[in-house]
């Protein structure tokens, strides 16, 4: 739900949901929380009108199909790259783990042979146990955490495929969760033309939209570069054609030019 409004004096105030019953029905409004305290002149805002304004803001978050596919591909590539590097890291951790286990075995043998004081052996065994626990914890968390992060991003991307349709379809109780996924803040302005919503995106939403903007700019730059190259090639082709025509008009065409040996055969 919208959580703040802009008064006619330009001050931001929180909006409170209220219901009025009358004329055979129940009517829902948002009212300025500062109305009694500071004399806020913002009138009652119909919930229906506010919802329409919020829906417009949600629809603006929609990604293109190309962007959706690109993000999914980037997430998959990042996960594949991580898994490749993670295999090497995990192999190194397992090697450390094996080395510690061998040290542990040697210490136990030394203890059995009585070659080291028991207190010294216990200290070393305790240290090895701590090191093994740290390695085991690293082995268990890295891949799971990366997988969870990738799943979160992909789940969020799914929300951006048709956010407007989703917002209209889900129950009222879930709409707030969807808004919190997209926006860190919503501001409702009561303009003469009607209600207007300005939003601040959450970090992940802002990051994905920034990525989309970069991809669009890269595509635009690529098209511009192709046009420049095509124009340059066309100009070079015209210049070559003109040069060839001039040469041929002067009897300098390669097809009729005499070789370096002259008109007579070269002397063996």
Secondary structure, DSSP 8 states (H G I E B T S, - for coil): ---EEE-TTS-EE-EEEEEEEETTEEEEEEEETTHHHH------EEHHHHHHHHHHHHHTT---HHHHHHHHHHHHHHHHHHHHHHHHHHHHHHHHHHHHHHHHHHHHHHHHHT-S-HHHHHHHHHHHHHHHHHHHHHHHHHHHHHHHHHHHHHHHHHHTTSHHHHHHHS-HHHHHHHHHHHEEEEEEEEETTEEEEEEEE-HHHHHHHHHHHHHHHHHHHHHHHHHHHHHHHHHHHHHHHHHHHHHHHTT--TTT---TT-SS----
